[in-house]
């Protein structure tokens, strides 16, 4: 079977595609052509969660994981999501509602609620998702998941799998739930706070730990008599000064869309020397962000002498390439800015 019928899926993170799998309970979404993915693409095998994904419930991390996966895929301009109708870890929506009510009314965790109801904690299987990937021809992948059962499902079917962890947004509403996933289900969620005062500060996505350091973080800046939603909007727009494209990028809904617009219009850039000046442009945006938001000034200065690095395999210029061999120019600029701010504050 070849998946041919699809429609474009415009999202805040970029334009995805949604394919018809022939099964209403299995949804196939990809960034770009599902048959033209990069080598070892990102894959998210995601179980549905009506409460968080549709109605915005805050007491789990399901929608957070889906959004984070989409951001990573948009950044790489490649990736596949297989969205499975598996409410309540496969027990169904009715049982899920009863279990959540029991959790809330009796002040117990997920595992205890399922046990009292005589239900297994997790009855999901991933055969349909695995068969889809085999049909597409993907046998090597990076699985976005903290769930060892999902990893095992792929390795049991002879896939070559690397693990990519998600970083949950911890809220008062979901903190107990997240810790119970680690304790009772064997998940590997990074929930503990940074314990070492001299360890490297690694950041990437704006909604992950230390995400305030990302040029994608939602901190508006005022420069050139204009408000820019993020540093990334400002940076990308500078390639098209005094053109209609400049303002089109400034008004992009998200920093990812700003970056994508700049890429689409790349042949119209007004800077022949962009490679020479791009770091100074980025530094102007960073200075505005960290000086116009006093809480960020404090956050950056409080990192003292710790190394700061954009931790990403997608960029060996601005980031560390994930293997430490990248130039990490964004991290270097942040450390330079930290020195300047500390010097000013010490006068």
Buried (B, 14 or more C-beta within 10 A) or exposed (E): EEBEEBEEBEBEBBEBBBBEBEEEEBBBBBBBEBEEBEEBBBBBBBBBBBBBBEEEBBBBBBBBBBBBBBBBBBBBBBBBBBBBBBBBBBBBBEBBBBBBEBBEEEEBBBBBBBBEEEBEBBEBEBEBBBBBBEBBEBBEBBBBBBBEBBBEBBEEBEBEBEBBBBBBBBBEEBEBBBBBBBEBBEBBBBBEEEEEEEEBBBBBBBBBBBBBBBBBBEBBBEBEEEEBBBBBBBBBBBBBEEBEBBEBBBEBEBBBBBBBBBEEBEEEBEBEEEEEEBBEBBBBBBBBBBBBBEEBBEBBBEBEEBBBBBBBBBBBBBBBBBEEEBBBBBBBBBBEBBEEBBEEEEE
